[in-house]
Amino acid sequence: MALSHVMNIISNAGIVAAGTGSGGGGGGASNLDSQTVTVGQSSSASGGSGAPTGTTTRRGFLISGAGGSIADGTSNIYSGASILQIQYIWDTYYPTSGVTLVIAGTNRANSGWTTLTIGSTAYQRTSASYTADSGGNTYWTWYEGSDNNGTEDPFGNTGGTTTCVFT
């Protein structure tokens, strides 16, 4: 068997990542999973009970069929578990924003991948708040802070597509 054929088999199995850098090539991270999100959006009023009113906006693949879609929607990392949500959220009044990833199944390991890249924005798994709730889902949340107008949204335009890659 030719060496190039063996290297292709190894590379396709995710054992070795091909280098793409200049000067002899550098090691690249191996893609563990890739999802295509057709971007949906949902907005609702925030505040109330004497609190200032703003608008909370969610964009991406939203939970409970609230908007957007994902292909193929199953996690290669977690044995085909459903990806229930990948969304960016911000509020026009309160200085809060962040990304949430939800995968079906309680106690999914907080391991097996390093980075979730949404479009061109990378989120490190170790920087996320990790929660496995009793309702049967596992959450990773990255809090970004002060984006109150959606300028840091990694998904782009509603109705467009964005690739989400786990490495």
N, C-alpha and C positions, 0 to 999 in steps of 0.2 A: 504494500500500500504506500503510495507516495506521501512524503512528509507534509505537503500542502493539504492533502485530503485529511490526514490525521489532525492537523491544526484546525481545519474547518470544523471537524466533528467536536473537538475539544472546545472551541470557541462557541459553537452553537449550544453546547451543553452548559455554558456559563462558567466553565472552569477557568478560562483565561480570557481576559478582555484584550482586544487588539489595541495597540497604541496608535494614536492619530497625531501626535505632536511632531514638531519639526526636530531636526537634529537626532535622528535615529528612532524617534517615536517614544511616546510616554505611555505608561499604562493607563487605560481608561477604566472607568467603573463599569461593571457589567449591569445591563438593564435586567432587573428581576421581573418587572411587570410594566406594561404601558397601557394606559387607558385614554380614550378619546372622549372628552366631555363636550356635548353641545350645550352651550351656556344658556341657562335659564336665570330669571331674576324674579324676586319677590320683595315687596316693600310694605311696611306697616308703620303706623304711628307709634312712637315711644313716648314715655313720660306718663302723665296722668296723675290723679290724686294730689294735685298741687305741684307736681314736678314739671319742669319745662318740657315742652313738646318738641320732638324731633322726628326724624324718619329713620327707621332701621331698614337697611337694604342688604339682601343676601343675593349672591351671584355665584353661579357654577352649577353643579349637580346638587339639587336641593332635596332634603329628606322628605319622605311621605308623598312623593309625586307632586311636590309643590312647584317644580319647574326644572327644566333641563333634562338631559339624558346622558347615559354613559354607555360606552361600548368597550369591552364586553361586559363590564360590571362585576366580574368575579376576580378575586384576588389570587394570583399565582403564589403569593407568599404564604397565605393562610388557607391552603388546600381548597381553593375554589369558593371561599366564603363570599357572600354578597357585599359589595361596596355600597353602602346606603347613602353616603353623602361625601362630597368634596366641595366645600363652599368657602367663599370669602364673605365676611360680614362687616359692615360699618354703620355708624350712626351719625346723623347730621348735627346732633346737639352734643351728645356725650362723646368724649374723645376716646372711643374704643373701636378697635378693629382687630381682625384676626382670621385665621384659616382653621377650619374644622374638617377632620377626616373621621368618618364613622364606618366601622366594619362590623357586620353581623357576628354575634357570638361573644359571650362573656369570656373574659380572661384570655384574649388573644395575647400572645407574648409581645412584650415591648422590645422586640429584637427581630432579626432576620432581614432588616433593611437599614440603610443609613440615611438616605435623602429622598424626599418627595420633591420633584421639580414640576411646578405648574407653569407651563409656558417656558419662560426663561428665569423664573424666580425659584430658588432652591430653599427648601425648609429641612433643617436637620432634625431627625427623629429625637435625638437626645435633648433638643431645645424645646420640645413639645411638652405640654401638660398631658399626662397619660391617665386615663380612667377606664376601668372595666366595671360597668354598672350591673346591678342585679336584674335589670330589665332585658339583658341578653345582648348588649352591644358594647363595643370597645371604641373609645374616643381618643384621638390625638388632637390637641388644640394649640395653635401657635398664636399668642397674643402679640399684636404689633403696636398697639397703643393709640396714637393720636390721629389716625387718618379718619377725618369726618366727612370726606367728600368722595371717597372711592378712588383717589388717584393712585393708590398702591395696589389696587385690585389686579391680581395676576391673570385673571380670566379674559379680560377684554370685553368686546361687544357682546351683548345679549343676542343669541341666535347663531353666533359664530362657533367655531370649534377650537378647543385648546387641548393639547396633549399633556397628560400627567404621567410622569415616569418615576418609578421606584428603582433606586439603585442601592 
